[in-house]
Each structure stands twice: as structure tokens, then as C-alpha cells.
């Protein structure tokens, strides 16, 4: 997969290697069979000479009576001449056969067999090569035929590669190259992809005509924001070099824009082969990159679409590879995912949600649900706010459906601003009912933290509602807290902490954390992921990790909050382990603002715990509709 062929390697193609080997084999067969014929003639001469020398000694050597009968089976022997020095006499000759002469002749040939008992005596054997030459011709013909068939097959296999290389060279004109990386630019790559898509389909072993791969770098934005655009350019050029080195110079590689690349692999129909190539590419791209005096890394997510030439336009092909890449990003990054039809259905659904979500923000179809948080003595300490969408035709839409869409297209920023305003208005209205609620917690995303106006917007909303930073707690997921340690997100978190806003790490234990990072952020709470809480009391429950997280919060001087509490056994265990706060359906299910007011009125003066304190009588879909 590495590098292009040298000029010598380009001439010495597999087809030519097979042809040369076939010719060499024919020459070798010719020499071997001629030597075999000569050796056979010598053996026949030795046998005849033995018969001759068995006769009594006389002045002139005569042919023994049995000589003709002995030579009858040896059809290649034409004549035998006995020589004493330079005097020779013919003892055996077939019809029209001549004795040996000293002239040069290819067929027939002569061989001299010297006597082992009489010095100076020899026997000249004249033998016919016609039968041997026929066998040689048949064998050489078979070898050349097989070699020719193999050479033609290899040449036909090589043709797509030559076409691909020609297409690559044809496309690589200066105006069609990306100025930064030297790869094909988007226009040139799409033109090459179009030529491949419209070319006459050649017979292939598989059911596809290659694979279109869509690459997107992981963590590139963090490097770009942290170290600047020059560092980003260094990363892009390094990645381009690694792609060319790993995939080879004759593979079509294009930079589509930003940190997105595309690759066209032809004459590859095995998904297993492509997966193996993908693993190698991801490994190579993910190696450390030297940027001036620092070293950093990027990852790579790959979407792959198996091409069927002529079935659809290049726009649809790129779209499908892009959808597969999006799925690779969504399901963990740093992996290769092949396109499936379900991805297209999901994409259309996301597009519909995006269109409806814009209208929902304009018409304020969102409403808030709240779930109380309790201390170890069952006293309410605050509530977590949860945004909900009451769709005019679909009813209440789950946040799992619309929050990822809002994150992807940037609508999370105006949605988050609306949520903060709604939460602040609800808190003011609740306190107007003389109900004491220390704070309201709300989720904030990495995209919101990267918005330069976020802190200013929060300050303006709080001032308008007459609230203080201590009235609000921001929850960020563990991955956001650890991944946002550089750039704009870090600045925003520091500003929020310095101004007195509480910071809570949500879903703690589901990702990876740095103690130094937790101290640097001045975190107030760690919310232990519900997966650990729900394991309490189950078979094979190992409390070590859960105990470690609770102990960590004590050592850091911050509060621990157990999420997803649903049973009394869980409460008992968590209290004994020293967990300070709890949240879950056992205590209270999420409720609308009106339900929260009624619930808090019922809780005034009642801090007892009796197998769960409240459950709504109406679902959120119909409450306050």
C-alpha cells in the first residue's frame, strides 16, 4: 500500500514477468531434452560396442549377427560405425541412412563412444532427433499457451490500475491541486469520481466497483482553536502526507475542504480488506504530530460506501459516504463504518427534526420539566431542569431525538439561551409563591461554552430576572469537562466559576477524568452516573469503583450526587457509603413547573422518607398542555 512504482518496476509488469518466465522455461526444456537424447544415444552405442567386442579378435572388425536385432527397438539410432584410429567401417545402417561425417548438422547428430578395453577404438553413433523435437515442440507450445493465458489475465487485472494511475496523473494539473496539501481539490476529485462512475464497467470478482471513503479528523478544531491556524495547516499537511504514504501515490485522494478528505479505491470489493486498510490509515494518522515545540495528536473517523457504477450520481455517493462518517463520529470516533440504508432514513428524520426545531424555537414550543435533588436527610436542595418539546402533531418529543440535532447544526445556542430564560422565569415565579428553592441546575453543552457571547447572555438574563449567579448551577458532561480543557470552552468555564456559578460534572464515571482538571475547574459537584447506582444490590455487584468515586469527592471537598436512584436498597447503601445527595424517580419523577409548585407545597414541613415521596398523576405530555 506504500508509495508508487519506480520506472523499472513500471516496465517489469506481472504480465511481462510471466512471458519471460515462459520463454526461459522453453529454452531450458530444449536443452534438457537434447542432452537426454544425446545421453540415450551414448547408452545405445555402449551396448552395441559391447556386442562387437565380444567377438574373437581378427584383422577386420565384423558386425555380429545379433547387432541388427539389438538395434531394432532403438529407432532413433540410424547407423553405427566402428573406428580404429581414423579408419572407420559401417557395421549397421538403416535404409537410406548414412554413416557419421565430421560436418556440422543439427539433425541427425553423431556421438562417439570410446572403447573401454581397446585403446584407440571407438564407435560412432548417428541418431535421429525428429521424435525428440516433436516432443519439445508440443511441450513448449503448452508452456507458451499457459504463459500467454496467464499474462493476458494479469494484463487485464492491471488495466484498471493503469487507468486509475492515468486518471490520477490527468487530474493532477496545478489548477486542480489543493494549494495546502498537494492533494486533489474538491472539483478535481469529483471530476475523477465522475469519470470512474461513468466508465464502462469491467468484469470484477466482487459485486461492487470499488469503495468511496470519507475521512474527517477528530480533535482538529481543538488544535486549531488552541494553537492557531498555522498549527492547523501543519496538521493538515502532515495528514495528507501520511495518507499518500499509506495508500500509495496512484490512489485518488482529495481534500474536500477544512479537515475533510475523500479516497477512491477501485478494484477492491472485499469489505474485510477495506476494514483492514481503514485500521492502518487510522493508526498512521493518529500518530503524534510535531507542531513547532509542541506535540499533539488528531484522530480519524471514516465513512465507507461500496460503489456500484452508474447507479447514482456522485453527489448521492458522497452523501452516503458522509452519512457513514457521521455514524462513525456518533458511535465513538476513531473507527470505520460502512453505509447502510437505515442511515439515510435517520438522516431524513434528522433533517425533518431540524426544520421543525427552527419553527419550535420561533413559536416557543419548548417547556421545562424539573426533577428535585435531595440531601442524605431527604430534604430538597435544588432541582435539575430538563427541556422538553411539545410538538404540535407528534406530542412530546424526547430530548434524545432533538438535542443531538440541535448540537450538530448550531441550534443548541439559541435553544440554550431560551432554556436559561425559561428556567430563570420559573424560579422567580416559584419564589413568588414563597417556596424556598436554593438553586436550579441546567445542562450546558460544549457548543454553548464555545460561544463567545454565552457569559454575557447569561449575565443579561439573570439581571433581567433579578437573580444571582448562586441561584444557577451549570451541569457539563464528563466528556465535555475533560475535552473542553483548551480554547474558548476553558475560558468560559473559568469565567462562570469566578463569577459564582456552581459547576457540576454530570455522568461522572462514564468517561475519563483528571483530578488536576477537576481542581482547575473548581467543580462543586460530581454527579455519579446512573449505571453505577443501578448496579447496587445486583448479582456480582462490585462496590469498589463506586466507593472510590464517593471517597474522591470527600477528599476534593466537593459534593457527590447519585443519579438514577430507584430503590430503597440503593438509598441505604449510598447513605452508608457517605454519598451526600441523591436524585431519581424513587424520590420524584420529572414534573412541569406547575406540578413542581404543588409538590413543594405538599413537602413543606415534611422531611420523612417513606418508600418514595411523590409520583405525578399526569404525564408530561398532558400536564399544563
Residue pairs with C-beta under 8 A, 6 or more apart in sequence:
1 246
1 247
1 248
1 277
1 280
2 245
2 246
2 248
3 245
3 248
3 249
4 248
4 249
4 250
5 250
13 154
13 155
13 158
14 154
14 157
14 158
15 151
15 152
15 154
15 155
15 158
16 151
18 147
18 150
18 151
18 154
19 147
19 148
19 151
21 147
22 143
22 144
22 146
22 147
22 148
22 151
23 144
23 147
25 143
25 147
26 139
26 140
26 143
26 144
29 136
29 139
29 140
29 143
30 136
30 140
33 132
33 135
33 136
33 139
34 129
34 132
34 136
36 132
37 76
37 127
37 129
37 132
38 109
38 111
40 76
40 127
41 76
41 77
41 109
41 111
41 125
41 127
42 111
42 113
42 125
44 71
44 74
44 76
44 77
44 125
44 127
45 80
45 111
45 112
45 113
45 123
45 125
46 113
47 70
48 67
48 70
48 71
48 77
48 80
48 92
48 123
48 125
49 82
49 113
49 115
49 123
51 64
51 66
51 67
51 70
52 61
52 63
52 64
52 67
52 82
52 91
52 123
53 115
53 117
53 118
53 121
54 64
55 61
55 62
55 64
60 89
61 82
61 84
61 89
61 91
62 91
63 91
63 92
67 80
67 91
67 92
68 92
71 77
71 80
71 92
75 128
75 131
76 127
76 128
76 129
76 131
76 132
77 92
77 125
77 126
77 127
77 128
78 93
78 94
78 97
78 98
78 108
78 126
78 127
78 128
79 90
79 92
79 93
79 94
79 97
79 98
79 99
79 100
79 124
79 125
79 126
80 90
80 91
80 92
80 93
80 123
80 124
80 125
80 126
81 88
81 89
81 90
81 91
81 99
81 100
81 123
81 124
81 126
82 88
82 89
82 91
82 121
82 122
82 123
82 124
83 89
83 121
83 122
83 123
83 124
84 120
84 121
85 120
88 99
88 100
88 124
90 99
93 99
97 126
98 126
99 124
99 126
100 110
100 124
100 125
100 126
101 110
106 129
107 128
107 129
107 130
107 133
108 126
108 127
108 128
108 129
109 126
109 127
109 129
110 124
110 125
110 126
110 127
111 124
111 125
111 127
112 122
112 123
112 124
112 125
113 122
113 123
113 124
113 125
114 121
114 122
115 121
115 122
115 123
156 202
157 267
159 202
160 202
160 266
160 267
161 250
161 266
161 267
163 199
164 250
164 251
164 252
164 266
164 267
165 250
167 192
167 195
167 196
167 252
168 192
168 249
168 250
168 251
168 252
171 184
171 188
171 189
171 191
171 192
171 252
172 184
172 188
173 188
176 184
176 185
176 187
176 188
176 191
177 183
177 184
177 185
177 188
178 184
178 185
178 254
178 255
180 233
180 236
180 237
180 240
180 255
181 236
181 237
181 239
181 240
181 255
182 240
183 240
183 243
183 244
183 253
183 254
183 255
183 261
184 192
184 252
184 253
184 254
184 255
185 254
185 255
186 254
186 255
186 256
186 257
188 254
189 252
189 253
189 254
189 255
189 256
189 262
189 264
190 254
190 314
190 318
192 252
192 254
192 264
193 212
193 252
193 262
193 264
193 314
193 317
193 318
194 314
196 209
196 210
196 264
196 266
196 307
196 309
197 307
197 309
197 310
197 313
197 314
197 317
198 309
198 310
199 309
201 209
201 309
201 310
204 267
204 269
205 269
206 269
206 270
207 269
207 308
208 269
208 306
208 307
208 308
209 266
209 307
209 308
209 309
210 264
210 265
210 266
210 267
210 268
210 269
210 306
210 307
211 264
211 265
211 268
211 274
211 304
211 305
211 306
211 307
212 262
212 263
212 264
212 265
212 304
212 305
212 307
212 317
212 318
212 320
212 321
213 262
213 263
213 264
213 265
213 274
213 278
213 302
213 303
213 304
213 305
213 321
213 336
214 260
214 261
214 262
214 302
214 303
214 304
214 305
214 318
214 321
214 322
214 324
214 325
215 243
215 260
215 261
215 262
215 263
215 281
215 300
215 301
215 302
215 325
216 259
216 260
216 261
216 300
216 301
216 325
216 329
217 235
217 239
217 259
217 260
217 285
217 298
217 299
217 300
218 298
218 299
218 300
218 301
218 329
218 333
218 334
219 297
219 298
219 299
220 232
220 235
220 259
220 298
222 483
222 486
222 487
223 231
223 232
223 235
223 291
223 296
223 298
224 231
224 232
225 450
225 486
225 487
225 488
226 486
226 487
227 291
227 294
227 296
231 291
231 292
231 296
234 289
234 291
235 289
235 291
235 296
235 298
236 255
236 259
238 289
239 261
239 285
239 298
239 300
240 253
240 255
240 261
242 284
242 285
242 287
243 253
243 261
243 263
243 281
243 285
244 253
245 284
246 280
246 281
246 284
247 253
247 263
247 277
247 281
251 263
251 264
251 265
252 263
252 264
253 261
253 262
253 263
254 261
254 262
254 263
255 261
256 262
262 318
262 321
265 274
265 277
268 274
269 306
271 304
271 306
271 338
274 304
274 336
275 336
278 302
278 304
278 336
279 336
281 300
281 302
282 299
282 300
282 302
282 334
282 335
282 336
285 298
285 299
285 300
286 297
286 298
286 299
286 300
286 334
287 297
288 295
288 296
288 297
289 295
289 296
289 297
289 298
299 333
299 334
300 334
301 325
301 328
301 329
301 333
301 334
301 335
302 324
302 325
302 328
302 335
302 336
302 337
303 321
303 322
303 323
303 324
303 325
303 326
303 327
303 328
303 336
303 337
303 338
303 339
304 321
304 324
304 336
304 337
304 338
304 339
305 317
305 320
305 321
305 324
305 338
305 339
306 338
306 339
307 317
320 339
320 343
320 344
321 339
323 339
323 343
323 344
323 347
324 337
324 338
324 339
324 340
324 343
325 337
326 343
326 347
327 337
327 343
328 335
328 336
328 337
330 404
331 337
350 404
350 405
350 408
353 397
353 401
353 402
353 405
354 405
354 409
354 411
356 391
357 389
357 402
357 405
357 406
357 411
357 415
358 411
359 365
360 366
360 389
360 391
361 411
361 414
361 415
361 418
364 418
365 389
365 390
365 391
365 392
366 387
366 388
366 389
366 390
366 415
366 418
366 419
366 422
367 387
367 388
367 390
367 422
367 592
367 593
367 624
368 385
368 386
368 387
368 388
368 419
368 422
368 423
368 426
368 592
368 593
369 385
369 386
369 387
369 388
369 590
369 591
369 592
369 620
370 383
370 384
370 385
370 386
370 426
370 440
370 590
370 591
370 592
370 593
370 596
371 383
371 384
371 386
371 583
371 588
371 589
371 590
371 591
372 380
372 382
372 383
372 583
372 587
372 588
372 596
372 599
373 380
373 381
373 382
373 383
373 384
373 441
373 561
373 581
373 582
373 583
374 380
374 381
374 581
374 582
374 583
374 587
375 381
375 580
375 581
375 582
376 575
376 579
376 580
376 581
376 582
377 607
378 587
378 607
378 608
378 609
378 613
379 607
380 437
380 600
380 603
381 438
381 439
381 581
382 437
382 438
382 439
382 440
382 441
382 473
383 437
383 440
383 441
383 596
384 440
384 441
384 442
384 475
384 583
385 419
385 423
385 426
385 440
385 441
385 442
385 443
386 399
386 590
387 399
387 403
387 415
387 419
388 396
388 397
388 399
388 620
389 396
389 397
389 399
389 402
390 396
390 397
390 621
390 625
391 397
395 621
396 620
396 621
403 412
405 411
406 412
406 415
407 445
407 447
410 447
412 445
412 447
412 448
413 447
413 448
413 451
416 444
416 445
416 448
416 454
417 457
417 461
419 442
420 442
420 457
420 458
420 461
420 472
421 461
421 465
423 440
423 442
423 472
424 461
424 462
424 464
424 465
424 467
424 471
424 472
425 465
426 440
426 593
427 437
427 440
427 465
427 467
427 471
428 465
428 466
428 467
429 593
430 437
430 593
430 596
430 597
430 600
431 437
433 597
433 601
435 597
435 600
435 601
435 604
437 600
439 470
439 471
439 472
439 473
439 502
440 471
440 472
440 473
441 472
441 473
441 474
441 475
441 502
441 504
442 472
442 473
442 474
442 475
443 474
443 475
443 476
443 477
443 506
444 474
444 475
444 476
445 476
445 480
446 476
446 480
446 483
446 484
446 489
448 454
449 476
449 480
449 484
449 488
449 489
449 492
449 493
450 484
450 487
450 488
450 489
450 492
451 457
451 488
451 492
452 488
454 492
455 492
455 495
455 496
455 499
458 472
458 496
458 501
459 499
462 468
462 469
462 471
462 472
468 500
469 496
469 499
469 500
469 501
470 500
470 501
470 502
472 501
472 502
473 501
473 502
473 503
473 504
473 524
473 525
474 496
474 501
474 502
474 503
474 504
475 504
475 505
475 506
475 527
476 484
476 493
476 503
476 504
476 505
476 506
477 505
477 506
477 507
477 510
477 511
478 505
478 506
478 507
478 508
478 509
478 510
478 511
478 512
478 513
479 507
479 510
479 511
480 489
481 493
481 505
481 513
481 517
481 518
481 521
481 523
482 511
482 512
482 513
482 514
482 517
484 490
484 493
485 517
485 520
493 503
493 521
494 521
496 503
497 503
497 521
497 522
502 524
502 525
503 521
503 522
503 523
503 524
503 525
504 523
504 524
504 525
504 526
504 527
504 561
505 513
505 518
505 523
505 525
505 526
505 527
506 527
506 563
507 527
507 529
507 563
508 526
508 527
508 528
508 529
508 549
509 528
509 529
509 531
509 532
509 545
509 549
510 529
510 531
515 552
515 556
518 526
518 556
518 558
519 556
523 556
523 558
524 558
524 559
525 558
525 559
525 560
525 561
525 581
526 549
526 552
526 553
526 558
526 559
526 560
526 561
527 561
527 562
527 563
527 583
528 546
528 549
528 550
528 560
528 561
528 562
528 563
528 579
529 563
529 564
530 563
530 564
530 584
531 564
532 545
532 546
532 549
533 546
533 562
533 563
533 564
533 565
533 570
533 574
533 584
534 564
534 566
534 570
535 541
535 546
536 543
536 546
536 567
536 569
536 570
536 573
536 574
537 567
537 569
537 570
537 573
543 573
543 577
546 577
547 577
549 560
550 560
550 577
550 578
550 579
551 578
553 559
553 560
553 580
554 560
554 578
559 580
559 581
560 578
560 579
560 580
560 581
561 579
561 580
561 581
561 582
561 583
562 570
562 574
562 579
562 581
562 582
562 583
562 584
563 583
563 584
564 583
564 584
564 585
565 571
565 574
565 582
565 583
565 584
565 585
565 586
565 587
566 584
566 585
566 586
567 586
568 586
568 611
570 584
570 586
571 582
571 586
571 609
574 582
585 615
586 612
587 612
587 613
587 614
588 599
588 613
588 614
588 615
589 614
589 615
589 616
590 620
591 599
591 616
591 620
591 623
592 620
592 623
592 624
593 624
594 623
594 624
595 616
595 618
595 623
595 624
599 614
602 614
603 613
603 614
616 623
